[in-house]
Each structure stands twice: as C-alpha cells, then as structure tokens.
Amino acid sequence: MNHYEGKAQFQLGEAFYNPKSRVVRDLGVLAALVCKKQQGQLRVLEVMAGSGIRSLRYYLESHADFLWVNEGNYQLNTLLKQNLQNTIPDERYQLTHLDAHRVFFDCFNHRDYYDLVDVDCFGTAAPYLNTMLWATRIDGLMYLTSTDGRTLAGRIPNKSLQAYGAYPRSHPALQEQALRLIIGSVAQQAGTKGLGAEPIFAFFSGKTYRVMFRLTRYTNLTSENYGFLGYCHQCGDYQTINWRKLGKAVCSHDNSAFTVSGAMWLGALHNKEYLSAMKAVAQQLQWQHIVKLLSTMIAEADLPPYFFTLREIGKRGKLDLPQRSLIIQALQNRGYQASATHINPEAIKTNADIHHCIAIVKELTI
C-alpha cells in the first residue's frame, strides 16, 4: 500500500510512521529549503531514517543535493531501498545501517560535514547532544528530537541531572522548560569546542520536543542567556536567576524561596529572522496551517522564558476568564509585551508578572 506526504510517495512495511507528526516534517523541510537558498547547497545526513519519509521530502521539497540515509535497523534495508530508489538517483544518496555515533565520527574523520543533520531519536536525546556536532558544518543545521518528557519536565530530576546536567522542577510552564533544557545542553556541549548552537526554533507537540539548531563559529553561551528559572509556588510568579544571584533568589512579592530549575537556556526561543524566511516560503506553498504556527512562534520568540496558563491566572485571581485574545490585547494596551504560545493553547507569554495579569483580567471582567 502506498502512502503519501507532501510530494513523497512511500511504503511503510514494518517502519514506524505517525501521520500526525507531519507538521514537524513540514518545519524541517522549510528550514532545509531556507538553508539551501542561503548557502547555495544542501547536503543532508539523516541517522535514524525509519521508512525514509524525511529524506524523501528533503530531496523532493528542499532540493537536497546529496543525502546520507542511515537506519540502525538492517531489517528495514529492503523497504528503504525500495522507497529511495523509486525517487532519488543512485548518485545522490548513500544508504547505511550503522550506529549513529559511528556515522558522526566517520563524518569527522573524513571531514565530510553536512548542512543538515537530522537526529529523530526515540527517548532521550542526551547521547547525541555532543556527537552530532562532529558531523555538522559551521552554519549548518541540526534537527534534534526527544520523547523523554518525564525527565525533561522535572518528573525525574535526578535522571535529568545525569542526562542533561540540569535539575528541573515541576511548575505550570514545564514544557517550555524542557525545550530550554535541551537548548542549553546543546549550547553547552558546543561551547566545549569553542562553538555555538543557536536555536532556530523549538517546538513542542503532544509529548515530543524538537529543536532546530544552527552551529556557529563562536560560542553563544553566556551567564546572561544560560542560567536558572525560579517559580514561586505561593504567588505563581517566575523570575530568571543568573549565576551570581543564585544564592539570594527570593520572590519579590512575598519573600518566599523560589523553586529553582536549571541550568537552562534563557535567551530567545526562536530565531525570528529565520522563521520569517520559512514563513515566506510557507505562504508561497499555501501551507496556511504552518503560516499560522510560524506567526505565533515569531511573536513569542523574545518573550520571557516561561508562560502563564489561563487556569493559573483564574485560580489565583478567583476569576472567570474572558477569551485569551482579549487578555493579550488588554496587556498590550497597557504597554506590556504579550503573545499566545504554540506550546500551550491555554497560556499567555508576557513580560508582565502574574499579579499585573490578574489585575488586568479583573478589570476586563467588571
């Protein structure tokens, strides 16, 4: 039975495929296409290929010049050969069945660096945070997946300490925290090599976290954008905490001790310029669902590294809430930055604290 996604036609066989994750592959295709336009070439390394759907779409829709398609499970060899040979000329790809780390180090040993390295792993991404850097060229992209949500969200903090070198705690904005733990860990690993890992976008859907990075020549990790997040369980407010003030962090509203998570990335969640280029391509392709998503991500990119859920605002203010859009507009009218967030459809990102949010919502409900 033939399956279709984008311009790709493929067989599934015994390979895993989730059609609901198409939006993730759409974002990857757009980012790769922008890379091709900016750099003039696109060489793709996919180390966990599955059925080969992502490689097919990188070739057909992002116009990849060459693809190294790797899948650790040799039992998918026949399926992958069939899917790839039906679409991609033999000289434009190679197919292997190796451990991902071996592929990365083979690239490094032969100075065979790629413009896009796709690591669509299942479970924790921790084993690949460092080794994927070895296969990526400077200014190239890395697309990383993690499905280990319990660890990233602070449910198992000791495991997160082992995997990501960070200690997360649970609070209402934990999904964004998970994305920032991944970003911070990759940026820290890049920093050990004197390089930087800039987030192009960080995306959460369902129980899966995905981040697209750009490898930069100079480290982008500083004490200002890599630090800690404090949450006050008494009042519901957040505060970023840098390393120098870590021992003095208390809530300014009630002097309560913060529940502190980190270290994590505190800088921009997305690169607005790159997302704008992706959005322009999506508009040309008439991918309206992606245009809407990218618009939200552009709006939220530079806002503080947390969000307030409507439930939290309503509960703490003992309020019946109006529509989210009305709250956002009211915050903006008061001079605050405010936006919806793609991470939670029932949450707001803003530079106003929760007390001002509650006060403004009270005025709306009078």
Secondary structure, DSSP 8 states (H G I E B T S, - for coil): --EEETTEEE--TTS---GGGHHHHHHHHHHHHHHHHHHS--EEEESS-TTSHHHHHHHHTS--SEEEEE-S-GGGHHHHHHHHHTTS-GGGEEEE---HHHHHHHHHHTT--EEEEEE--SS--GGGTTGGGGGEEEEEEEEEEE--HHHHTTSSHHHHHHHHS-B----TTHHHHHHHHHHHHHHHHHHTTT-EEEEEEEEEETTEEEEEEEEESS----TTTEEEEEE-TTT--EEEE-GGGGGG-B-TTT--B-EEEEEEE-S-SS-HHHHHHHHHHHHHHT-HHHHHHHHHHHHHTTS-S--EEHHHHHHHHT-----HHHHHHHHHHTT--EEE-SS-TTEEEESS-HHHHHHHHHHHH-
